[in-house]
Amino acid sequence: MYNIVIYLYLIGVAIASLFNKKVKKMWAGERQAVKVLKEKVDPEARYIWFHAASLGEFEQGRPLIEHLRETHPEYKILLTFFSPSGYEVRKNYEGADIICYLPLDTIRNARRFLRAVKPVMAFFIKYEFWYNYLHILQHRGVPTYSVSSIFRPDQIFFQWYGRQYGRVLKCFTHFFVQNMESKALLAKLGITDVDVVGDTRFDRVLQIKEASKQLPIVEQFTAHAQKVFVAGSSWLPDEEIFIKYFDIHKDWKLIIAPHVISDEHLSQIFELLKGRRVVRYTEATEDNVKDAEVLIIDCFGLLSSIYHYGTVSYVGGGFGVGIHNVLEAAVWDIPVVFGPNNKHFQEAQGLMLVQGGFEIKDYQSFRDLMMRFETDASFLQNAGENAGAFVKSRAGATAKVMENVSL
């Protein structure tokens, strides 16, 4: 049944690639992957394979990749992505020797791919459970690890109709999961090679903070501001809420780093900001940025450093498919605000529990929270300290994983 579904999906992707640029990139990249491997693989080298679906999963795997590069330079690193949003951003990442797409999980693709690279070890990050790849790795005796994985009772593996597919989990040599619930759920399937180590993203955001960039434009924009609101990875439903508030409370400087940087989305943001002094980062100069009220970050790669300049942060996506990376903001000791779709995001739940993260459901709840931040200095300070302490207290997953991996 799984292979039938995969082939139907394959047909769907091929058709969709005719109409969608992102799917077209993925489709072309997947078909070229084996060719890339044949050209680039060193037959004398030993490769450790890391697979991440997209950019977020890559950031979880990155601390492990860089730890291995530093401590075991005798191995080479193969990094694969499923999504263009990961591959296109990190295709030039210097920490890996080969970077390519992962061909869709047909039996033929899996055999050709693994025959080309012959990995000595494999790491799949978080939610990656490719049936054919994993069964072939198991058959070949390749140690295979699931890292920063997290399981919930409603997932297919734990339903009566998904038990056959659930066998794929037994292909892993070891699981490094984020919480005890995940370990308990795996135990119900007879899987006991499991360690609760937490999430490697906590290690990653601390690395990012340590290597953060100095941004002269942002420094000039915020130089004389007492209050700065940084909105990261925002979508239109997020922007409609917080921009309305700052139309009234104009004593705040506002930095917006939208998740989608397109002409259409930027036009929507400018329409909401009509009447305000707005500058785009790519057009900012020392003269025009110092008097601006709003700075729009219309390029990638800066957000994790920009949170440093904030008094309060907002992480978008909570009025859509789900919130983005709240840890990148929390690591800077500032409170983090986000929308209601956060229930499956353990880090957001943890931030709320320690009063470092705050859920808003609509404009009124956002207004009430911001007014409290403005009028209660102790509340604002404690919330920021709680957020930063939460991140620091959960670091160390990378070391725990590597302690249990045999090289």
Stockholm file with secondary structure:
# STOCKHOLM 1.0

chainA/1-407         MYNIVIYLYLIGVAIASLFNKKVKKMWAGERQAVKVLKEKVDPEARYIWFHAASLGEFEQGRPLIEHLRETHPEYKILLTFFSPSGYEVRKNYEGADIICYLPLDTIRNARRFLRAVKPVMAFFIKYEFWYNYLHILQHRGVPTYSVSSIFRPDQIFFQWYGRQYGRVLKCFTHFFVQNMESKALLAKLGITDVDVVGDTRFDRVLQIKEASKQLPIVEQFTAHAQKVFVAGSSWLPDEEIFIKYFDIHKDWKLIIAPHVISDEHLSQIFELLKGRRVVRYTEATEDNVKDAEVLIIDCFGLLSSIYHYGTVSYVGGGFGVGIHNVLEAAVWDIPVVFGPNNKHFQEAQGLMLVQGGFEIKDYQSFRDLMMRFETDASFLQNAGENAGAFVKSRAGATAKVMENVSL
#=GR chainA/1-407 SS CHHHHHHHHHHHHHHHTTTCHHHHHHHHHHHHHHHHHHHHCCTTSCEEEEEESSHHHHHHHHHHHHHHHHHCTTSEEEEEESSHHHHHHHTTCTTCSEEEECCCSCHHHHHHHHHHHCCSEEEEETTCCCHHHHHHHHHTTCCEEEEEECCCTTSGGGSGGGHHHHGGGGGCSEEEESSHHHHHHHHHTTCCCEEECCCTHHHHHHHHHHTCCCCHHHHHHHTTCSCEEEEEEECHHHHHHHHHHHHHCTTSEEEEEESSCCHHHHHHHHHHTTTSCEEEGGGCCHHHHTTCSEEECCSSSCHHHHGGGCSEEEECCTTTTCCCCSHHHHTTTCCEEECSCCTTCHHHHHHHHTTSEEECCSHHHHHHHHHHHHHCHHHHHHHHHHHHHHHHHTCCHHHHHHHTCCC
#=GC SS_cons         CHHHHHHHHHHHHHHHTTTCHHHHHHHHHHHHHHHHHHHHCCTTSCEEEEEESSHHHHHHHHHHHHHHHHHCTTSEEEEEESSHHHHHHHTTCTTCSEEEECCCSCHHHHHHHHHHHCCSEEEEETTCCCHHHHHHHHHTTCCEEEEEECCCTTSGGGSGGGHHHHGGGGGCSEEEESSHHHHHHHHHTTCCCEEECCCTHHHHHHHHHHTCCCCHHHHHHHTTCSCEEEEEEECHHHHHHHHHHHHHCTTSEEEEEESSCCHHHHHHHHHHTTTSCEEEGGGCCHHHHTTCSEEECCSSSCHHHHGGGCSEEEECCTTTTCCCCSHHHHTTTCCEEECSCCTTCHHHHHHHHTTSEEECCSHHHHHHHHHHHHHCHHHHHHHHHHHHHHHHHTCCHHHHHHHTCCC
//
